[in-house]
Amino acid sequence: MRTDSSPGSLPAREHLPAAGAGTPVLDVVVPVYNEEKDLGPCVRRLHEHLDRTFPYAFRITVADNASTDGTPQVAARLAADLAAVRSVRLERKGRGRALRTVWSASDAPVLAYMDVDLSTDLNALLPLVAPLISGHSDLAIGSRLARSSRVVRGAKREFISRTYNLILRGSLQARFSDAQCGFKAIRRDVAQVLLPLVEDTGWFFDTEMLVLAERAGCRIHEVPVDWVDDPDSTVHIVRTATEDLKGVWRVGRALATGSLPLDRLARPFGDDPRDRDLTGVPQGLARQLVGFCVVGALSTLFYLLLYSGFRHFAGSQLANALALLVSAVANTAANRRLTFGVRGRGGAVRHQAQGLVVFGIGLALTSGSLAALSAATAHPDHSTELAVLIAANLAATVLRFLLFRAWVFPDAPPTTHTPDPHLPDPHLPDPHLPDPHLPDPHRTWSDAR
């Protein structure tokens, strides 16, 4: 049944129905490399926990990353002993490569992964995937940095983890709290859209996927976890941190240049209530005003610094024109992306040209103010000039917002999402799941297990 009762015609995700015994609802991937000692006990413990507590059919997939020890043999024995366990062998290393390979081929509607050391307490697994099953969220992550998390680890790892997440917040504007915790889940329909855009095949895979998901407007659910560090972890901290920083630079550059096809990603499933055309509700006016004010305040400071600098070698009129020109280009670019949410390079030249027209109007206001000041006072001091310019810029700012909203970046009419012909349509019924509107007279609760 649908869980969205709010007005509007856009569809909402549906709660996943309990599938038959042959179709798992959850596929938990355990990527491993040379883990012959820990693999057996950890997978058996995970299987026992799911069999005892998880109310849907499940599968555990051991993804062997080209191990050179006895890990493949251990995985094969587990698959032979436990019906809900399977083993996949990859001939190349890379956690991201393993997750992409298994998730892309899985028929389960909810996909998850966890590290083989099971550092995360398994009681967080059901809270992790429940919002995905219910249709509330698109992705879910375990967080060791949430206030209610209980974490036992060394000072060095704690410092590195917090520093890395601060870097993500500062450079990529990430809002999720913990990118590196090896405890995540994603709906398959979301994964089918995101995975083709994720380039990394190693440890940065998680971060890149989460950043793209956020930029796409996906909802990321966070679960505080109990987590105990594995002192025998084989992760090379320095090398991993270096590769992560390279990944941050690559993704940040792609976002800054507009080379990522984020227009295709933005709200891909059409169930965001902010997309709905509701009578009497302005479309994003409050958010645009806040964004415009922030950009305007920063642009004004930038303009005043430029004017003060140019004033050392130019007259007031020339210094005003140069400062206003440079700040206008920056202001248009910032408002285009941050205030009005226009992504990519399409229309950027036209927007800048229209922004220059708006700049001309602002130049006329400020230049006229300076001319009036010069006519009134033969030699006005610098502080007086700045005060007059601030007043003129405030008037120009109001006019600029109105022109930006009505002319440069007018509200786009509602559009219907056009699915990529090479990607599955998430609105169509899932062929792997039974029709939720048709009751199954033979189904019992134990069938899900």
N, C-alpha and C positions, 0 to 999 in steps of 0.2 A: 504494500500500500504506500501511497505517497505521503511524505511527512511534511510537505509544504502546503500550508493553508492560506498564505498571504495572497493579496490580489495580484493580478497580472497573468499573462498567458504563457510566459516562458516556463519550460519544464524544469522540474527539480530532479536530482538523482533519487533513485528508489532504494529502499532497504533491500539488500540482497536476500532472496529467498534461500532457505536451507536446501542445499542440493542433495541429490541422491548419493548413495554410497560410492558410486563410481566417479563422481566429480568433486574434488576437494574445493572448499571455499577458500582455504588458506594454504599457500605454498611457502614454507620457511626455508630459505636458502642458507646453508652454512658453508661459506668459502674457506678452503683449507689449503695449506702448503706445508708439507712435511710435518703432519700432526698425527703420526701413527700411534703415539702414546696416549693423547688426550681424546682423539676422535671417538673411539668406541664408548667410553663412559659418558661423554658429553651428549652424544646423540641419543643414547639410551635414556639418559635423564630427561632430555627434552621430549622424547617420545612419550615417556611415562607421564610427564606433566600434561602434555596436550591431551592424551588419551583420558586422563582423569578429570580435567577441568574444562576443556574446550568443547562447546556444544555443537560444533559443526565438523564436517569431514575435513581432514587436513592431510598435508603431505610434507615430508622433510626431504629436501634435496641437498645432498652433499656435492659441492662443486669443487673438484680437485684441480688446483692450479698448477699442473705439471709437476707434481711432487716426485721426488727422486728416492724416497724411502718406501716403507710399506703401507703408506696411506691408501693407495688404490685398492690393495687387498683388504684392508680393514673396511673401507667403504663398501666393497662388494659383499663382504660377509654381512654387514648391517642390512644392506638391501635384500639379501636372501633371507635373513632372519625376521625382519620386520616388514610387513606388507605396506606400511605407510611411508617407507623410506626408499629413496632411489639414489643412484649415484651417477654423476656426470663427470667425464674426464675432459679437461682442456689441456692442450699441448703447449700453451703459452701462459705465462704468469700474468697476474694483474687482478686485483679484487674487483675493480670496475668491469673488466672484461668478463669475469665470471658471472657477475650479477646481470649484466646486459644479456649475456647468452641464455641464461636460465630463465630470466624474467620474460624475455622476448618469445620464448617457446612455450611458456607455461599456459595452461588452460584455466588456472585458478583465478577468480576475480579479485582476490586480495593477495598481494605478494609482499613478503617480508624477508629480512635477513638478520642474522645475529652472528657475532664472533664465536668461534668454537670454544673459547675458554669460558663462555657463559658468565662473564663478569657481571652482567646485568641480572638482577633477580627475576626469575621467570614469572613471578606474580604480576609483573608489569606487561606481560604479553597480551593478555585479553584486553586491558584498557588501551593498549596501543592500537589494536586492530578494530575494536568495537566502533569507533567513529567512521571507519572506512566501510564496514559492513552496513552500518545504518544509513550511509549516504551523506553524513554530516560533513566529512572532511575528505580531502584528496590524498594527502600524505600524512604520516604520523612519525614522530621521532622521539626517542628517549633522550632526556636531558639530564646531564649530571650537574648542570649549573643552575637549575631551578632552586628556589628557596627551600622547598620541602624535600629536595633530593638528599639522600644520605650516601656519601661517597667516602671511600677509604683508598687513598693513593698518596704517593710521595709528592713533596713540594715541587720538584722539577716538572713532573707531568702536569700538576695543577697550574703552574705558571705558564707552561707552554700552551695548554688548552685555553686558558683565559685570554692569553695574548693573541692567539690565533683568531678567536672569536671576536675580539676587539678590532682586529685588522679587518675582518669581514664586515663588521658594522661600519667602520670608517671608510673603507674603500668601495664596497659593493652595496652599501646601505642594507645589509642583511638584517632581518628582524628576528630570525630564529636564534635561539640561545646557544645551541650546541650542535655544531656541524659534524663532529668527529665521533660521536658515540656510535658504536657498532650495534645499533638496535633501531631499525627503521622499517617502515611499511609504506606501501603505495597501492592504490587501486590500479588494476591492469589497464583500464581504459585510459587513465591518465598516463601511465607508463608508456603506452603505445604512441602517445603524442610527444612526450618529453625525451624518451631515450634516443631517438634519431638525432637529437640536437646536442646530446652530451658527448663531448669528444674524449674526455679523459678515460683511461682504462685502468688506472691505479687507485691510489688512496684519495685523490681529489674528486673522484667520481661522485661521491655523496654531496660534497659542497656544491659542485657545478649543477647537479640535479636540483638541489634545494633553491639555489639562486634563480635558476630558470623558472622553477615552479612559482616562486614568489612574484617574479616579474610577469608571469602569465596570469596572475590573479588567483592562483590555487590556494586553498585553505590548508594550512599546515598545523596539525594538532601536536601539542607537546605533552609528554608524560614524564613527570618527575620519577626518577629511578633510584633504586638502591644499587650501588655499584662498588665492587671491590676490585682493585687493580690486580692484574696477574703479574707477579714478579718474574715469571719465566717467559714473558711476551717476547716474540722474535721481531717485533716491529723496530726498524732502525729509525730512531727519532729524528736525527739530523737530516738524513737523506729524505725522509718523508716530509719534514717541514720545508725543506728546500723545494721539493716538487710541488707542494701545496702553494707556496708563494709564487712559483712560476705560473701555476694555474690561476691564482688570483689576478695576476697581471694580464694573462691572456683573456680571461672572461671580462675583466674591467675594460680592457681596450676594445673588445668586441661590443660591449654595451655602449661605450662612449662613441664609437664610430657608427653605430646602428647596423652593424653587419649581421647581427642575429635576427632571424625572422620572427620578432616578437609580435608583429601584427597578426601573424597566424596563430600565435599562442594565446593572445589576450582573451581571457574568459572563454576558453574554447568550447565549453559545454552550455553556454547561454543560460545559466541558472542563477546569475548574480542579480539580486533584487535591485541593485543600483541601475541595471539596464532597463528596468521597466518604466514605461511611460505612464506616470500616475497623475491624474488630474489635480491641479493645484499645488503640485510639488515641483519646485524648480530643479532642473537637472544640474546638480553639482555646484550651484552658485556659492554656497558657503565655503566649500573646499577651495574653489577657485579664488575667492576673495582672500582667504588666508594665504594661499600660495603666492598670489600676486603681491600682497603686502610684504611678505618675507623677501621675495625677489626684489621688490621695489626698494625696500630699506637697504638691502645690500648693494643694489645698483646705485642708490643715492650716495652712499659712502664711497663707493668706487669712483663715481663721477666727481665728488668733491676732492678726493685725493688726486685724480687726474688734473682737475682744474688748477689746484694749488701747484702741481708740478709744472704744468704748461705755462702758468703765469710768470714763472721765473724768466722766460725768454720770449713771451708773446703778450700782446695786449689782451684786454679782458674779452673782447668779442671773439678773437681767434682762439684763445684758450678755452672759452665756453664751447665754441663749435667743435673743436677737436675732442674735448672731454665728452661732450654729449654724443658725438658720433661713435666713439669707441664703446662707451657704456651702453649705447642703444643696441649695438650689435650683440653684446653680451646679454643684455636684458631680453631681447627677442628670443635668443637661443634658450635662455633659462626658462622663460615663460612658456615657450613652445613645449619643452619637455616636462617641466615640473608642475606648471599651473594647469595647462590644458591637455597634458597627457599625450602629446603627439610623438610617436616613436618613428625611428628610421629616417632615411634621407629624403623620402618622397615629399615634394612640395617645399623643401627647406629654402630653396632659392626664392621662390615666390613669397614665402613668409617673411624672409629677410627684406625683400623689396618693399613689401607692404609695411614692414616695421620701419623702414627708412622714411616712408611717407609720414608715419606717425612721429618719427624723429623730427621731421621737418616742422611739424606743428609745434612740437615741444621746443624746437630751436627758436621758432618765431615768438613763443611766449617768453622764454628766458632772455632772448636778445632784446625783445621789446622792453622787458623789465630793466635790463642793464642800460638801455638807451634812455629810459625815463629817469633812472637814477643819475646818469651823467648830466642830463638836462637840469635836474634839480640841484645837484651838487657838483661843483667843478672837479674836486679831487676827493672822491669818497674813499674811506679806508677799506682795507681788505675784509674786515669783519662785517661791515655793512653790505659789501657786495655779496658775501656768503649768505647773509640773512635774506636779502632780496631773492637770491637764486633759490634758496630753500622754499620760500613762499611760492615762487613761480613754478618750481618743480612739483610741489604738492598739487597745484591746479592742473599741471600737465599730466600728473599721474592719474588723476580721476578720469581725465579725457582719454588717456592711453588705455586704461582698463576697458572703458566702454567700446573703444575702437577695436581692441584686441578681441573682445568677446563677440561683438556683432559683425566684424568685418574680416580680421586677420584669421581668427580661429573660431568661426561660427560653430554652434552645436551641430554635430552631424546627425542626420535623421536616423532613426532606428534601422538597423540592418539585420538581416538574417545570416547566421553563421553558415558559410559554405564549407562543407567538410572536404578535406583533402581526399581525392579519389584513391590514394594509395594507403590511407589510414582508415581503420574501421570507424563507423559512425556510432558514437557512444549513446545516441538516442534510440538506436535500434535494439530489439531484444537480443540478449546474449544467447547464442545457439547452444552454449554449454550448460545453461541453467534452465530449469523447467519454467513454464509460464506461471508467474506468481498469481495470476487470476484464476487458474484452474486448480482446484484442490486435488491432492493425491490421496485417494482412499486407502492406499496401502502403506502410507508413510507413518512411521513411528519416530519418537524422539531419538531412539537409539540408532536409527538408520544413519543419522548424521555423523555418527562416530564409527 
